[in-house]
Amino acid sequence: MSQAQLRRSRRRRTGAEALISILALAALAGCRGERTLRLTSTPVGAEVRLDGQPVGVTPVEIEIDHYGTRSLTMYRSGYRLYSEPLELKARWWSYFPIDIFTEILNPIRIHDRREVHTVLDPATGEVAEPVTASFIEEAIQVRSEARAQAEAGQQEREQPGTSEASVTATAAPDGTGR
């Protein structure tokens, strides 16, 4: 091999090694996109829960783990409770196989920032009556009476020698036996 061929071979090898090194560093850098959700409210200072977990007080910024329908709840004393599903749709670069390039091989970090603003309605002063023990007892009594009537009607139908006509005749309110 001549000296010129050796030099070209070394240049090719170092170029390939450099490219492999750059790709390895990009993969190791963990260039995963950053996903954040900023939640604000009017008035500020509302307690925020996302999927039932407390995340802070408005204004608050949190990191999003996954997309999809999430449950958002906000509460502040003197205001009505706000509770609605929150639809977080994935951006076009988050779908397979595009996400391999945008989140792993891309050396530039992509930021997906969402913001949700909620206006809380003031409380009207109307207070719903709490469910009391007497209400629950009354409901249990009504249910047990209904079951007893149903069982009594079924026993009358199952008695031997009693026909449907005789049960109907004894139940007629005008006394005619019809």
Secondary structure, DSSP 8 states (H G I E B T S, - for coil): --HHHHHHHHHHHHHHHHHHHHHHHHHHTT---EEEEEEEEESS--EEEETTEEEEESSEEEE----EEEEEEEE-TTB--EEEEEEE---GGGSTTHHHIIIII-SS--EEEEEEEEE--B--S-------HHHHHHHHHHHHHHHHHHHHHHHHHHSTT--HHHHHHHH-TTSS--
